[in-house]
């Protein structure tokens, strides 16, 4: 529809006419000029004529179908411009005004011209960086990616590559996220300078509010990337604190930092968990890495090829675990004096090339200092040798001696530490190693009696700690053997409590060498309760002696409690390392048969021996339950005598007695179908058991089967 005169005032028409006359013909879009299909054909009478941009006959633009301004003549998305339209009221589209126009401003024209200059170096870098990232995700070629980034020759813009790489990976699968973490770790310091990595992650955190618009789980994913960078030692832990202080309080970046710090980096065994979160190293166990480290050091000592050794270290791709290389190299140097120079030279080179950072080196030395007493059992003068190595490393500048623990501090602990304890530790280790080979429990008991003839509680606790520590570093067979030995030695409960307390207190240090120490130690603790080496109440006693709610020891106790509270916990815990391979139904059948044989005139000693040979003390409540059922049904007090004998000899504990009575209480309704007065008889036997000391006087049984003790359900 044309705007006729009746729609506009005379004054407005004059303004439009003046505006159309002032426009430079060369700046008019060809879409506002009517053209015919043939250059020689007359102008169509039906053609639309705009009031401010009509082409006049004879105009050089009359039949020109191309713009002379460089503008795109296609209609705009907003509807402005194009054939038969008015165009945008304020849209100048970077057109240059004619100098004769009253609105011409030379400064403004210069500014617009400058924006049309070729892209800046950063703009070019951004385009190429995006292409490199896309190609990397397609090829997974770290070397090629590193070469392409070097060829850009713009190291000052590498922070953008970090930002672009991570932001693109955040919106992709775990595979690309893991590839990103590996690439950043590979490029760090070699291709991308540490300050550029720092700046790239800073930009990402600052852009969290924008990223969350397209990636709803930005907070969690970006926090995990930051935690992974800290674990891989490409981002300093101080990054978290500095960014927390610099970001606005309402920024999503604050949530990212807090999630990284509290959700990931504060968790026990966080390094291994974070590394495997996206599937990285899921087929690589700690034992595999330790074996690889041992092999590469052994080969290096033989060949002396330092370049190959450094390549093997880098290929391990576990920078958070490089303290193990330091530890093993130093121990090997202490064991083989002739290889000391070569091994220290490797560590020096690895430190100079930032292959192993100072944090990992200090951690490796600290771990050896913590275990120097144990090393002394195998390496004579271990303390003096270690002190000599520390002095050499400090003089070469790759270790700061002042940051390490003092080697002289353990000598302050006297008492049993010096004489009896040192000799006992050495003998205990030998006893345990022989036991793992022979499985001879009686020989272990005999050796302990001769070594600890006065039954010192401290020595019993030391033996328990050493037994479990050695077992945790071995296979399931040795773990099962350790639990069986512990239940057979019959140490006093207080000594066992002290031994587990010592283990739990050192859990954080042990985790450096054995990342799954929490799981292993929790299972040993739960197994001790199931085997009735410890009572459940002893867990609270151990907990009261452990400090710190976030410590590894506290995690051990929580996990042990969870294991014990699970359904069928006894059977599961007994079988955790392959022990107790019998089905519960088979055990129930055996219990039923031995009770029938005893009822029919069998000897009480033989019956007790059969119960003991079941080797399932946690399941002795089944003996109690089946015996009570037979007593109530047949009114046969002979089985009551068996229970009395088992309790007096400690074969069945009060805890198992309570469980057995409780289980029968749950099934009284079924028993009443055959014995109408079953409930009355059960109540009588409960009182009789209390009178004989089998049950605590405060215990009562509800019809639901729950035990009520001191007014509290258990």
LOZA-717898 format. One record per residue (C-alpha): residue number from 1; residue in one letter; x, y, z. Coordinates in steps of 0.5 Angstrom, whole numbers, plus 500, padded with zeros to 3 digits. Layout:
REM LOZA-717898
- NUM;A;X;Y;Z
...
This chain:
REM LOZA-717898
- 1;X;500;500;500
- 2;X;503;507;498
- 3;X;503;513;503
- 4;X;498;518;499
- 5;X;498;525;500
- 6;X;492;524;505
- 7;X;496;520;510
- 8;X;501;526;510
- 9;X;501;533;512
- 10;X;504;538;507
- 11;X;510;539;511
- 12;X;512;532;512
- 13;X;511;531;504
- 14;X;516;537;504
- 15;X;521;534;509
- 16;X;521;527;505
- 17;X;522;530;498
- 18;X;528;534;501
- 19;X;531;528;504
- 20;X;530;524;498
- 21;X;534;530;494
- 22;X;540;530;499
- 23;X;541;522;498
- 24;X;547;521;494
- 25;X;545;516;488
- 26;X;551;512;489
- 27;X;549;510;496
- 28;X;542;508;494
- 29;X;541;500;495
- 30;X;539;497;488
- 31;X;533;494;492
- 32;X;530;501;492
- 33;X;530;502;484
- 34;X;526;498;480
- 35;X;529;495;474
- 36;X;526;491;468
- 37;X;528;484;466
- 38;X;531;487;459
- 39;X;536;493;459
- 40;X;532;496;453
- 41;X;525;495;455
- 42;X;521;501;458
- 43;X;520;502;465
- 44;X;514;498;467
- 45;X;508;502;469
- 46;X;506;498;475
- 47;X;512;499;478
- 48;X;512;501;485
- 49;X;515;508;486
- 50;X;518;510;493
- 51;X;517;517;495
- 52;X;525;517;497
- 53;X;529;513;493
- 54;X;526;513;486
- 55;X;531;511;480
- 56;X;530;517;474
- 57;X;530;515;467
- 58;X;537;516;465
- 59;X;540;514;472
- 60;X;547;510;471
- 61;X;543;506;476
- 62;X;537;504;472
- 63;X;539;497;470
- 64;X;545;496;475
- 65;X;543;490;479
- 66;X;549;490;483
- 67;X;550;495;489
- 68;X;556;500;489
- 69;X;557;500;496
- 70;X;559;493;498
- 71;X;552;493;502
- 72;X;548;486;502
- 73;X;542;488;498
- 74;X;538;482;501
- 75;X;532;484;506
- 76;X;533;484;513
- 77;X;530;480;518
- 78;X;527;486;522
- 79;X;523;487;516
- 80;X;527;494;514
- 81;X;530;495;507
- 82;X;529;491;501
- 83;X;524;493;495
- 84;X;518;497;497
- 85;X;520;498;504
- 86;X;522;505;508
- 87;X;528;502;511
- 88;X;530;503;518
- 89;X;529;510;521
- 90;X;536;510;525
- 91;X;539;504;521
- 92;X;545;507;517
- 93;X;549;501;516
- 94;X;556;504;516
- 95;X;554;508;510
- 96;X;558;514;508
- 97;X;555;520;508
- 98;X;556;525;502
- 99;X;561;530;504
- 100;X;556;536;502
- 101;X;550;533;506
- 102;X;549;537;512
- 103;X;549;531;517
- 104;X;556;529;515
- 105;X;561;528;520
- 106;X;568;527;518
- 107;X;570;524;525
- 108;X;564;519;525
- 109;X;566;517;518
- 110;X;573;516;520
- 111;X;570;511;526
- 112;X;566;507;522
- 113;X;571;506;517
- 114;X;576;504;522
- 115;X;571;498;524
- 116;X;571;496;517
- 117;X;578;494;518
- 118;X;580;487;517
- 119;X;580;483;524
- 120;X;584;484;529
- 121;X;590;479;531
- 122;X;585;477;537
- 123;X;579;476;532
- 124;X;584;472;527
- 125;X;586;467;533
- 126;X;579;466;536
- 127;X;577;463;529
- 128;X;583;459;528
- 129;X;583;457;536
- 130;X;576;454;534
- 131;X;578;450;528
- 132;X;583;447;532
- 133;X;579;445;538
- 134;X;574;442;533
- 135;X;579;438;530
- 136;X;582;436;536
- 137;X;575;433;539
- 138;X;575;429;532
- 139;X;582;426;532
- 140;X;584;426;539
- 141;X;591;428;537
- 142;X;595;431;542
- 143;X;601;432;538
- 144;X;598;435;532
- 145;X;594;440;536
- 146;X;600;442;540
- 147;X;604;443;533
- 148;X;598;447;531
- 149;X;598;452;537
- 150;X;605;453;536
- 151;X;604;455;529
- 152;X;599;460;531
- 153;X;605;464;534
- 154;X;601;468;539
- 155;X;602;466;546
- 156;X;599;472;549
- 157;X;592;469;547
- 158;X;593;462;549
- 159;X;588;464;555
- 160;X;583;464;550
- 161;X;584;457;547
- 162;X;584;455;554
- 163;X;577;458;555
- 164;X;574;456;548
- 165;X;577;449;549
- 166;X;573;448;556
- 167;X;567;452;554
- 168;X;566;447;548
- 169;X;567;441;552
- 170;X;562;443;558
- 171;X;557;442;553
- 172;X;559;435;550
- 173;X;560;428;553
- 174;X;565;425;558
- 175;X;569;423;552
- 176;X;571;430;550
- 177;X;571;433;557
- 178;X;576;428;559
- 179;X;580;429;552
- 180;X;580;437;554
- 181;X;583;435;561
- 182;X;589;431;558
- 183;X;590;436;553
- 184;X;591;442;558
- 185;X;595;437;562
- 186;X;600;436;556
- 187;X;600;443;553
- 188;X;601;446;560
- 189;X;608;449;561
- 190;X;610;446;554
- 191;X;606;450;549
- 192;X;601;454;554
- 193;X;605;458;559
- 194;X;602;457;567
- 195;X;599;465;567
- 196;X;595;464;561
- 197;X;592;457;564
- 198;X;591;461;570
- 199;X;588;467;566
- 200;X;583;462;562
- 201;X;580;459;568
- 202;X;579;466;571
- 203;X;575;468;564
- 204;X;571;462;565
- 205;X;569;463;572
- 206;X;567;470;570
- 207;X;563;468;565
- 208;X;559;463;569
- 209;X;553;467;569
- 210;X;553;467;561
- 211;X;555;460;560
- 212;X;549;457;565
- 213;X;544;460;560
- 214;X;546;455;555
- 215;X;549;450;559
- 216;X;544;449;565
- 217;X;549;445;569
- 218;X;555;450;568
- 219;X;556;450;576
- 220;X;558;443;577
- 221;X;561;442;570
- 222;X;566;448;571
- 223;X;567;446;578
- 224;X;570;439;576
- 225;X;574;442;571
- 226;X;577;447;576
- 227;X;578;441;581
- 228;X;581;437;575
- 229;X;586;442;574
- 230;X;588;443;581
- 231;X;589;435;581
- 232;X;593;435;575
- 233;X;597;441;578
- 234;X;596;446;572
- 235;X;592;450;577
- 236;X;595;452;584
- 237;X;590;451;589
- 238;X;591;459;591
- 239;X;586;460;585
- 240;X;580;458;589
- 241;X;581;463;594
- 242;X;583;469;590
- 243;X;577;468;585
- 244;X;573;468;591
- 245;X;575;474;594
- 246;X;575;478;587
- 247;X;568;475;584
- 248;X;561;479;586
- 249;X;557;476;591
- 250;X;551;474;587
- 251;X;556;471;581
- 252;X;555;464;579
- 253;X;562;464;579
- 254;X;562;464;587
- 255;X;558;457;586
- 256;X;563;454;582
- 257;X;569;456;586
- 258;X;565;453;592
- 259;X;563;447;589
- 260;X;570;445;587
- 261;X;573;447;594
- 262;X;568;443;598
- 263;X;564;438;593
- 264;X;571;435;590
- 265;X;577;438;593
- 266;X;575;437;600
- 267;X;573;429;599
- 268;X;577;424;601
- 269;X;581;420;596
- 270;X;579;426;591
- 271;X;585;426;586
- 272;X;583;419;584
- 273;X;575;420;584
- 274;X;576;427;580
- 275;X;581;423;575
- 276;X;576;418;574
- 277;X;570;422;574
- 278;X;570;422;566
- 279;X;572;415;565
- 280;X;580;417;565
- 281;X;584;411;567
- 282;X;578;407;569
- 283;X;583;401;567
- 284;X;589;403;571
- 285;X;589;401;578
- 286;X;594;404;583
- 287;X;598;397;583
- 288;X;599;398;576
- 289;X;602;405;576
- 290;X;606;403;582
- 291;X;609;397;578
- 292;X;610;401;572
- 293;X;614;406;576
- 294;X;618;401;579
- 295;X;619;398;572
- 296;X;621;405;569
- 297;X;626;406;575
- 298;X;629;399;574
- 299;X;630;400;567
- 300;X;633;407;568
- 301;X;638;404;573
- 302;X;640;399;568
- 303;X;640;403;562
- 304;X;642;410;564
- 305;X;637;413;559
- 306;X;634;419;562
- 307;X;630;422;556
- 308;X;627;415;556
- 309;X;625;415;563
- 310;X;622;422;563
- 311;X;618;420;557
- 312;X;615;414;561
- 313;X;614;419;567
- 314;X;610;423;562
- 315;X;606;417;559
- 316;X;604;415;566
- 317;X;599;421;566
- 318;X;598;421;573
- 319;X;602;428;576
- 320;X;598;428;582
- 321;X;601;421;584
- 322;X;608;423;582
- 323;X;610;423;589
- 324;X;610;415;589
- 325;X;616;416;583
- 326;X;620;420;588
- 327;X;619;416;594
- 328;X;621;409;590
- 329;X;627;413;587
- 330;X;630;415;594
- 331;X;628;408;597
- 332;X;632;405;591
- 333;X;638;410;592
- 334;X;638;408;599
- 335;X;638;400;598
- 336;X;643;401;592
- 337;X;648;406;594
- 338;X;652;405;587
- 339;X;645;407;583
- 340;X;644;413;588
- 341;X;648;419;583
- 342;X;644;416;577
- 343;X;637;416;581
- 344;X;638;423;584
- 345;X;640;426;577
- 346;X;633;423;574
- 347;X;629;427;580
- 348;X;633;433;579
- 349;X;632;433;571
- 350;X;625;432;572
- 351;X;624;438;577
- 352;X;628;442;573
- 353;X;623;441;567
- 354;X;617;441;571
- 355;X;615;434;570
- 356;X;615;433;577
- 357;X;613;439;581
- 358;X;616;442;588
- 359;X;609;440;591
- 360;X;610;432;589
- 361;X;617;432;591
- 362;X;616;435;598
- 363;X;610;430;599
- 364;X;615;424;596
- 365;X;620;426;601
- 366;X;615;427;607
- 367;X;612;420;606
- 368;X;619;417;607
- 369;X;621;421;613
- 370;X;614;418;616
- 371;X;616;411;615
- 372;X;624;411;616
- 373;X;623;407;622
- 374;X;620;401;618
- 375;X;625;402;613
- 376;X;631;401;618
- 377;X;628;394;619
- 378;X;631;393;612
- 379;X;636;398;610
- 380;X;641;399;616
- 381;X;642;406;618
- 382;X;636;409;614
- 383;X;636;415;617
- 384;X;643;417;616
- 385;X;642;415;609
- 386;X;636;419;608
- 387;X;639;425;611
- 388;X;645;425;606
- 389;X;640;425;600
- 390;X;636;431;603
- 391;X;643;435;604
- 392;X;645;433;597
- 393;X;638;435;594
- 394;X;638;441;597
- 395;X;645;443;595
- 396;X;643;442;588
- 397;X;636;446;589
- 398;X;631;442;587
- 399;X;629;440;595
- 400;X;627;446;600
- 401;X;630;442;606
- 402;X;626;447;611
- 403;X;620;445;608
- 404;X;621;438;610
- 405;X;619;434;617
- 406;X;625;434;622
- 407;X;628;427;622
- 408;X;630;428;629
- 409;X;623;428;632
- 410;X;622;421;632
- 411;X;627;420;637
- 412;X;624;424;642
- 413;X;619;418;643
- 414;X;622;413;647
- 415;X;620;408;652
- 416;X;618;402;648
- 417;X;620;405;641
- 418;X;627;404;642
- 419;X;629;397;645
- 420;X;623;392;646
- 421;X;619;395;641
- 422;X;624;396;635
- 423;X;626;389;636
- 424;X;619;387;636
- 425;X;617;390;630
- 426;X;622;387;626
- 427;X;620;380;629
- 428;X;613;381;628
- 429;X;614;383;620
- 430;X;618;377;619
- 431;X;612;373;623
- 432;X;607;376;619
- 433;X;611;375;612
- 434;X;612;367;614
- 435;X;604;367;616
- 436;X;602;369;609
- 437;X;606;364;606
- 438;X;605;358;611
- 439;X;598;360;613
- 440;X;600;357;620
- 441;X;596;360;625
- 442;X;599;356;631
- 443;X;606;358;629
- 444;X;604;365;629
- 445;X;601;364;636
- 446;X;607;360;639
- 447;X;612;366;636
- 448;X;608;371;639
- 449;X;608;368;646
- 450;X;615;367;646
- 451;X;616;375;643
- 452;X;611;378;648
- 453;X;611;373;654
- 454;X;609;379;658
- 455;X;603;380;654
- 456;X;604;388;653
- 457;X;598;391;651
- 458;X;602;396;647
- 459;X;606;390;643
- 460;X;599;387;641
- 461;X;597;393;638
- 462;X;603;394;634
- 463;X;602;387;632
- 464;X;595;388;630
- 465;X;597;395;626
- 466;X;603;391;622
- 467;X;598;385;620
- 468;X;593;390;617
- 469;X;598;395;614
- 470;X;602;389;611
- 471;X;595;386;609
- 472;X;592;392;606
- 473;X;598;393;601
- 474;X;597;385;598
- 475;X;591;381;595
- 476;X;585;379;598
- 477;X;588;372;600
- 478;X;592;376;605
- 479;X;587;380;607
- 480;X;582;374;609
- 481;X;588;371;612
- 482;X;589;377;616
- 483;X;582;377;619
- 484;X;582;370;620
- 485;X;589;370;624
- 486;X;586;376;628
- 487;X;580;372;630
- 488;X;584;367;632
- 489;X;589;370;637
- 490;X;584;372;642
- 491;X;587;379;643
- 492;X;584;383;649
- 493;X;579;388;646
- 494;X;582;394;649
- 495;X;589;392;645
- 496;X;585;391;639
- 497;X;581;398;640
- 498;X;588;401;641
- 499;X;591;397;634
- 500;X;585;400;630
- 501;X;586;407;633
- 502;X;593;407;631
- 503;X;591;405;624
- 504;X;585;410;624
- 505;X;589;416;626
- 506;X;595;414;621
- 507;X;589;413;615
- 508;X;591;420;612
- 509;X;598;419;611
- 510;X;597;411;609
- 511;X;592;414;603
- 512;X;598;417;600
- 513;X;601;410;599
- 514;X;594;406;598
- 515;X;589;411;596
- 516;X;583;406;598
- 517;X;585;405;605
- 518;X;579;408;607
- 519;X;575;402;604
- 520;X;580;397;606
- 521;X;580;399;613
- 522;X;573;400;614
- 523;X;572;393;612
- 524;X;577;390;617
- 525;X;574;394;622
- 526;X;567;391;620
- 527;X;570;384;619
- 528;X;573;385;626
- 529;X;566;386;629
- 530;X;562;381;625
- 531;X;568;376;628
- 532;X;566;379;635
- 533;X;573;381;636
- 534;X;570;387;637
- 535;X;563;389;640
- 536;X;559;394;636
- 537;X;560;399;642
- 538;X;568;399;641
- 539;X;566;403;635
- 540;X;564;409;639
- 541;X;570;408;643
- 542;X;575;409;637
- 543;X;571;414;634
- 544;X;572;418;641
- 545;X;579;418;640
- 546;X;579;420;633
- 547;X;580;428;632
- 548;X;577;432;626
- 549;X;570;430;622
- 550;X;573;431;616
- 551;X;579;426;617
- 552;X;580;420;613
- 553;X;579;416;620
- 554;X;572;419;621
- 555;X;570;417;614
- 556;X;573;410;616
- 557;X;568;409;622
- 558;X;562;412;618
- 559;X;563;407;612
- 560;X;564;401;617
- 561;X;558;403;621
- 562;X;554;403;614
- 563;X;557;396;612
- 564;X;554;393;619
- 565;X;548;397;618
- 566;X;546;394;611
- 567;X;542;388;610
- 568;X;545;381;611
- 569;X;551;385;613
- 570;X;554;379;616
- 571;X;554;374;610
- 572;X;557;380;606
- 573;X;562;382;610
- 574;X;565;375;611
- 575;X;565;374;604
- 576;X;568;381;602
- 577;X;575;378;601
- 578;X;573;371;598
- 579;X;572;368;605
- 580;X;566;364;608
- 581;X;564;361;601
- 582;X;559;357;603
- 583;X;551;359;602
- 584;X;547;361;608
- 585;X;542;355;607
- 586;X;548;350;607
- 587;X;550;353;614
- 588;X;543;352;616
- 589;X;542;345;614
- 590;X;549;344;618
- 591;X;546;347;624
- 592;X;539;343;624
- 593;X;543;337;623
- 594;X;548;338;629
- 595;X;542;340;633
- 596;X;538;333;631
- 597;X;544;329;633
- 598;X;545;332;640
- 599;X;538;331;641
- 600;X;538;324;640
- 601;X;544;323;645
- 602;X;550;326;642
- 603;X;556;329;646
- 604;X;556;336;648
- 605;X;563;337;647
- 606;X;562;334;639
- 607;X;556;339;638
- 608;X;561;345;641
- 609;X;566;343;636
- 610;X;561;342;630
- 611;X;559;349;632
- 612;X;566;352;632
- 613;X;568;349;626
- 614;X;562;352;622
- 615;X;567;358;623
- 616;X;561;363;622
- 617;X;561;366;629
- 618;X;556;372;626
- 619;X;551;367;625
- 620;X;551;363;631
- 621;X;544;367;633
- 622;X;541;361;628
- 623;X;544;356;633
- 624;X;540;360;639
- 625;X;534;361;635
- 626;X;533;353;632
- 627;X;535;351;639
- 628;X;529;355;642
- 629;X;524;353;637
- 630;X;526;345;639
- 631;X;525;347;646
- 632;X;519;350;646
- 633;X;516;345;641
- 634;X;519;339;644
- 635;X;520;341;651
- 636;X;527;338;651
- 637;X;531;342;656
- 638;X;537;338;653
- 639;X;538;343;648
- 640;X;538;349;653
- 641;X;544;345;656
- 642;X;548;346;650
- 643;X;546;353;650
- 644;X;549;354;657
- 645;X;555;351;655
- 646;X;556;355;649
- 647;X;555;361;653
- 648;X;560;359;658
- 649;X;565;358;654
- 650;X;565;364;650
- 651;X;563;360;643
- 652;X;556;364;643
- 653;X;556;371;646
- 654;X;551;375;649
- 655;X;550;379;643
- 656;X;549;373;639
- 657;X;544;370;644
- 658;X;540;377;644
- 659;X;539;376;636
- 660;X;537;369;637
- 661;X;532;371;642
- 662;X;530;377;637
- 663;X;529;373;631
- 664;X;525;368;635
- 665;X;520;373;637
- 666;X;519;376;630
- 667;X;516;369;628
- 668;X;512;367;634
- 669;X;506;368;630
- 670;X;508;362;625
- 671;X;510;358;631
- 672;X;504;359;635
- 673;X;500;355;629
- 674;X;504;349;632
- 675;X;504;351;639
- 676;X;498;355;641
- 677;X;502;357;648
- 678;X;509;359;644
- 679;X;508;366;646
- 680;X;507;365;654
- 681;X;513;360;653
- 682;X;518;364;650
- 683;X;517;370;655
- 684;X;519;364;661
- 685;X;525;363;657
- 686;X;527;370;656
- 687;X;526;371;664
- 688;X;530;364;665
- 689;X;536;367;660
- 690;X;536;373;664
- 691;X;537;370;670
- 692;X;543;366;667
- 693;X;546;372;665
- 694;X;545;370;657
- 695;X;541;377;656
- 696;X;542;383;659
- 697;X;536;385;664
- 698;X;534;391;661
- 699;X;533;388;654
- 700;X;525;386;652
- 701;X;522;384;646
- 702;X;517;387;642
- 703;X;512;383;638
- 704;X;515;386;632
- 705;X;522;383;634
- 706;X;525;389;635
- 707;X;530;389;641
- 708;X;528;395;646
- 709;X;534;396;651
- 710;X;534;402;656
- 711;X;528;404;653
- 712;X;531;405;646
- 713;X;530;401;640
- 714;X;536;398;637
